[in-house]
Amino acid sequence: MNGDLCASPDGMNVSRETFEKLSIFVNLLRKWNPKINLVSRSTLPEVWARHIKDSIQVFHLVEPKKQWVDLGSGGGFPGLVCAILASETSPETEFTLVESDQRKSAFLRTVIRETKANCSVISKRIEVVDPLGADVLSARALADLTTLLSFCDRHLKEDGVAVFPKGATWKKEIDAAQREWNFTTETANSLTDPQAVILKIKGVSRG
């Protein structure tokens, strides 16, 4: 990693340049949030730990590769945070954020413009977007795993990997999804919630 390391408020080390871009993101989030509710207001004081750090750990679990697609991007987690990180470590990776809400899409485009992330926004529903052929597919707090796997079936390359942060019910979600889908999964313990994990999923096909 180039540049001096700078400790972000959550204690995770990023370069000074990346920290500055993440700070731009956080400042814009705080400015826009009262109008369009990008994240829960109660979590704003802990935005670095609750949202930024939560997204950074997703980025470090996979190799970015060429095409990263983030579904239901909302306030930009984890996709836009990952795009900012990749600007320095993997600048060739193209990020696509899918967000049907026009106001949230406007916010995402503003952050992209201000941080110069290699990122674009599709303002359509996930189900109607043409297959995107993602090497990496991510989504946070979007839907249950069974639904997410249907999105994988449409948008993830055959040899791609999906990364989904999941809360305390993740085991039940896997059990339910296995009734309809074949897939392999690895779990990584969350750094931000002792009951949560991040699922790494490959080989998705209908059961």
C-alpha positions in Angstrom: 0.0 0.0 0.0 1.3 3.4 -1.0 1.5 6.4 1.1 1.7 6.9 4.9 -0.6 4.8 7.0 -3.2 6.7 8.9 -5.3 5.2 11.7 -9.0 5.7 11.0 -11.3 6.3 14.0 -12.2 2.6 14.1 -8.5 1.7 14.5 -8.2 0.1 11.1 -5.1 1.3 9.2 -5.5 2.7 5.7 -3.3 5.0 3.7 -3.7 8.7 4.2 -5.1 9.2 0.7 -7.7 6.4 1.3 -8.6 7.9 4.7 -9.2 11.3 3.2 -11.5 9.8 0.6 -13.4 7.8 3.2 -13.7 11.0 5.2 -15.3 12.8 2.2 -17.7 9.9 2.0 -18.6 10.1 5.7 -19.1 13.9 5.6 -21.4 13.6 2.6 -23.3 10.8 4.3 -23.9 13.0 7.4 -25.0 15.9 5.2 -27.5 13.8 3.1 -28.8 11.4 5.7 -31.4 13.7 7.4 -33.1 14.1 4.0 -33.0 10.6 2.5 -32.3 8.2 5.5 -29.2 6.4 4.1 -28.5 4.8 7.4 -30.3 4.6 10.7 -29.9 8.0 12.5 -28.9 6.2 15.7 -25.8 4.7 14.0 -24.4 8.0 12.7 -22.3 8.7 15.7 -20.6 5.3 15.2 -20.5 5.5 11.4 -16.8 4.5 11.2 -17.3 1.3 13.3 -20.8 0.4 12.3 -20.6 1.0 8.5 -17.1 1.8 7.3 -15.2 -0.9 9.2 -18.0 -3.4 8.5 -17.5 -2.7 4.7 -13.7 -2.7 4.9 -13.7 -6.3 6.3 -15.7 -7.4 3.3 -13.1 -5.9 0.9 -10.3 -7.8 2.6 -12.0 -11.2 2.3 -11.8 -11.4 -1.5 -9.5 -10.6 -4.4 -11.2 -7.6 -6.2 -10.5 -9.0 -9.8 -12.1 -7.2 -12.8 -15.8 -6.6 -12.2 -17.3 -6.1 -8.7 -21.1 -5.7 -8.4 -22.9 -4.4 -5.3 -26.6 -5.0 -5.0 -29.0 -2.7 -3.2 -26.2 -0.3 -2.4 -28.3 2.2 -0.5 -25.8 4.4 1.4 -22.8 2.8 -0.3 -22.2 -0.2 2.0 -20.2 -2.2 1.3 -19.8 -1.5 -2.4 -18.7 2.1 -2.5 -16.4 1.7 0.5 -14.8 -1.2 -1.3 -14.5 0.9 -4.5 -12.7 3.6 -2.6 -10.3 1.1 -1.1 -9.7 -0.5 -4.6 -8.8 3.0 -6.0 -5.4 2.5 -4.5 -4.9 -1.3 -4.2 -6.7 -2.5 -7.3 -7.5 0.5 -9.6 -8.3 -1.7 -12.6 -11.4 -3.2 -10.8 -14.6 -1.7 -12.0 -17.4 -1.4 -9.5 -21.1 -1.3 -10.4 -23.7 -0.2 -7.7 -27.3 -1.3 -8.3 -29.7 0.9 -6.4 -33.3 1.5 -7.5 -34.0 4.5 -5.3 -33.2 7.6 -7.4 -32.3 9.8 -4.4 -29.9 7.3 -3.0 -28.4 6.9 -6.5 -27.9 10.6 -6.6 -26.0 10.4 -3.3 -23.9 7.5 -4.6 -23.0 9.4 -7.8 -22.0 12.5 -5.7 -19.6 10.4 -3.5 -18.2 8.8 -6.7 -17.5 12.2 -8.3 -15.9 13.6 -5.1 -13.7 10.6 -4.4 -13.0 9.7 -8.1 -13.7 6.0 -7.4 -13.8 3.6 -10.4 -17.5 3.1 -10.0 -20.9 3.5 -11.8 -24.5 3.4 -10.6 -27.4 1.5 -12.2 -30.7 3.0 -11.0 -33.0 0.0 -11.6 -34.4 -2.9 -9.7 -32.0 -5.8 -9.4 -34.5 -8.2 -11.1 -34.7 -6.2 -14.3 -31.0 -5.3 -14.8 -29.4 -7.3 -17.6 -27.0 -10.0 -16.2 -23.9 -8.2 -15.0 -21.3 -11.1 -15.1 -19.7 -10.2 -11.7 -16.4 -11.7 -10.6 -17.4 -10.5 -7.1 -21.0 -9.9 -5.9 -21.8 -8.2 -2.6 -24.9 -7.1 -0.7 -25.4 -5.9 2.9 -28.7 -6.0 4.7 -30.6 -6.5 1.5 -32.5 -9.8 1.6 -32.5 -13.3 3.0 -29.9 -15.7 1.6 -32.4 -17.6 -0.6 -33.3 -14.4 -2.4 -29.6 -13.3 -2.6 -28.8 -16.6 -4.3 -31.4 -15.9 -7.0 -29.5 -12.7 -7.6 -26.3 -14.6 -7.8 -27.8 -16.9 -10.3 -28.6 -13.9 -12.5 -25.6 -11.6 -12.0 -22.6 -13.7 -10.8 -20.1 -15.4 -13.1 -19.9 -19.2 -12.9 -16.5 -19.0 -11.2 -17.3 -15.8 -9.2 -17.6 -15.3 -5.5 -20.4 -13.7 -3.5 -19.7 -12.0 -0.1 -22.7 -11.3 2.2 -22.5 -10.0 5.7 -25.1 -11.8 7.8 -26.4 -11.4 11.4 -27.2 -13.8 14.1 -29.7 -15.9 12.1 -27.1 -16.8 9.4 -27.2 -20.6 10.1 -31.0 -20.7 9.7 -30.6 -18.7 6.4 -28.1 -21.3 5.1 -30.4 -24.2 6.0 -33.3 -22.6 4.3 -31.3 -21.7 1.2 -30.1 -25.2 0.8 -33.6 -26.4 0.2 -33.6 -24.5 -3.1 -29.9 -24.0 -4.1 -26.7 -25.8 -4.4 -23.7 -23.8 -3.2 -20.5 -23.9 -1.2 -19.9 -21.5 1.6 -17.1 -20.3 3.9 -17.7 -18.1 7.0 -15.6 -15.4 8.5 -16.3 -13.9 11.9 -17.4 -10.3 11.8 -15.1 -7.7 13.3 -18.0 -5.5 14.2 -20.6 -7.9 15.7 -19.8 -11.1 17.7 -23.0 -12.7 16.4 -22.5 -11.9 12.8 -20.4 -13.5 10.0 -19.6 -12.8 6.4 -20.5 -15.6 4.0 -18.3 -16.3 1.0 -20.3 -18.2 -1.5 -19.4 -20.0 -4.7 -20.8 -22.5 -7.1 -24.4 -21.4 -7.0 -26.9 -23.5 -9.0 -30.5 -24.4 -8.5 -31.1 -27.4 -6.3 
